[in-house]
Amino acid sequence: MNRITAYIRQSLQDIYPPEEVKALSMLICCDMLGVDALDIYMGKDIILSECKQRELENIIFRLQKNEPIQYIRGYAEFCGRNFRVAPGVLIPRPETAELVDLIVKENRLLDIGTGSGCIAISLDKNLPDAKVDAWDISEEALAIARKNNEELDAQVTFRRQDVFSADGIQGASYDIIVSNPPYVT
């Protein structure tokens, strides 16, 4: 074990379980300080620059204050992408990723008040196995949405429908219903 990982483990051993300290050590060294993982596994003694040493000490200080590593890093991984996080937002949870996975696997989607069709068409393009319907009360909006659907080679089914009317809604079944209505009357 090199001096850096020994310092990290010694500094955090009374706060975090051993497996978490080990994971934090690798994350700090490789992702935050830019140390090569092979050098760590080989036990190579690594000397940090003054700047990197101060950065390490700041990270340790913040972890000792129980600040989540995601806030210290400034991002959290979610569904294979890095999202910026800070104390003003919650850190994405694995359970939320499971929800996204469930939605992606569903195959009947409805966009209410589709407007230009941007949501419905984007869902159709990103979920090729899904069946996407889109409703709007405006024929003008539907004409634009249909044109976008054609130009973007999407397979959305558009329909003029007043969502506040029960006519034509009976018997419809969807796995996901999405709507992003206008904010102005």
N, C-alpha and C positions, 0 to 999 in steps of 0.2 A: 504494500500500500504506500502511495506517495504522500508527501507532506500535506498537500492540499486536501485530499480526501480524508486523511487522518484528522486534520484540523476541523473539517466540516462535521465529521462523525462525532468527534469529541465535543464540539460546540452544541450539537443537537441531540445527543444521546439521552439526555434527561427529559426531553420534551416530546420526542417522537419515537414510535416503535422502531426496532432495528431495520426491518425491511423498508420502512418509509424513509429512514435516514439514508439507507443505501441508494434508493431511487432518487432522493433529493440530491445526493452527492453527484450522481451521474448527470442529472439534469442541470445542476449548477455548473459543473465543470464543462460539459460538452455544449449545452445549448446557450448558457449565459456567459461563460468565460471563453468559449471557443477552443477548449482543450480537446485534442484528438482522443477519442475513446480508446484506441489501441494503446496509446501511451499510458492511459490509466490502467488498462488490463495488464499491461506488461510491467507495471509498477515503476515506470520511469519517474524519476524525481523532476518535477516541473517547477520552474521558477517563474512567478508572475511578475509582470511589470508593476511599478508603484500604483499606477492607475487601476489595473486589474485587481491588485491586492485590496485597494480601498473599496472597489466594487464588491468583492467577495465579502469583506467585513460588513458592508451595508446590507447585503443579502442575508447574511447570518443574523445580524441585529434584527432585521425585520421578521425573519422566521422565528427568532426567539420571542418576539412579541406576538406570535401566533397569527401573523398576517399570511393569508394564503399565497402559495407560490405563484398562482395564476395572476394575482394582482401585482406581485413583484415583477414578474415577467412582462406584464402588460397585455397578455393574451392567453386564451384557452383554446385548446383544440376541440372542435365539435364537428362530427360527421366528416372528418377528413380535411377540415378547413380551420384556419386560425382566425379567431374572432377577438377583437380588442375587448378587454375587460378592465374595469377599475372599480373602486369601492362604490360607485354610483349605480352599478348594475350587478345582477346576480351572476355567478359563475355557472355556465351551462353544465347541467348534470347529465350523467349517462342515461337516466330515465327519460330525459327530454329527447335524447338522440334515439331512444327506442320508439318514442312517439313519432318522430320524423320517419323512422323506418317503417312503422305501421302505415302511415299516410302514403308513403311512396309505394307500398305494396297494394294499396286499395285500387280498385279499377273502375269505380263509378264516381265521377266528380261533377259538381254543378257549380257554375259561376253565376250568381244572381246580380243583375244590373251590370252586365258585361261591358257596356260602353264600347271602347275600341277593340275589346277582346283580348287585351294584353295578358290578363291573368290566365284566362282559359287557354289561349294559344301557347303561352309559356309552359303551362302544366302539360298540355298535349305534347309539346316538343321534348320536354324533359322526362315524361312518363309515357313512353311509346306504347305500352300495353294497356294504358288506361282508356276508358271511354269518357270523354269530356263533353258535357252539354253546357250551353250558355244561354241565359235568358236576359232579355231587356224589354222594356215597354216601348221604347223608341224605335220606330222603323229606320230613322236616319242613323242611329247608333248601330243597329243591326247591319245596315248596308255597309258601313265602314268596317265593322267587325268581320263581315263575310269577305270583304276585299282583302283585309289583312290576313285572314285565314287562307285565302287563295294564294296571295303573294308569298306567304311564309310556308306554304306547303304543309299546312296543319290539317287535322281531321276533326275539328270541333263541329258539333251540331248546334246551330243557332236557332232560337225560337222566340217569337214575340210572345211575352207572357207578363201579365201583371202579377207580381208575387203576392199582392194583397188580395187577390181573387182566388177562390178555391177552384174555379173552373180550370180543368186541365192539369191540376196538381195531384188530384186523387190517384192513388196507385203508383205514383213516382217513387222510386227508391234510389237513394244515393249513399255512398260510403262517406263522402266528404262534401260539404257545402261551404263555399267561400263567397264572400261579398266584400267589396270595398266601395260603398256608396259615396256619392259626392257629399262634401261637407257644407255646401251652400244650397239654399233653397231656390 
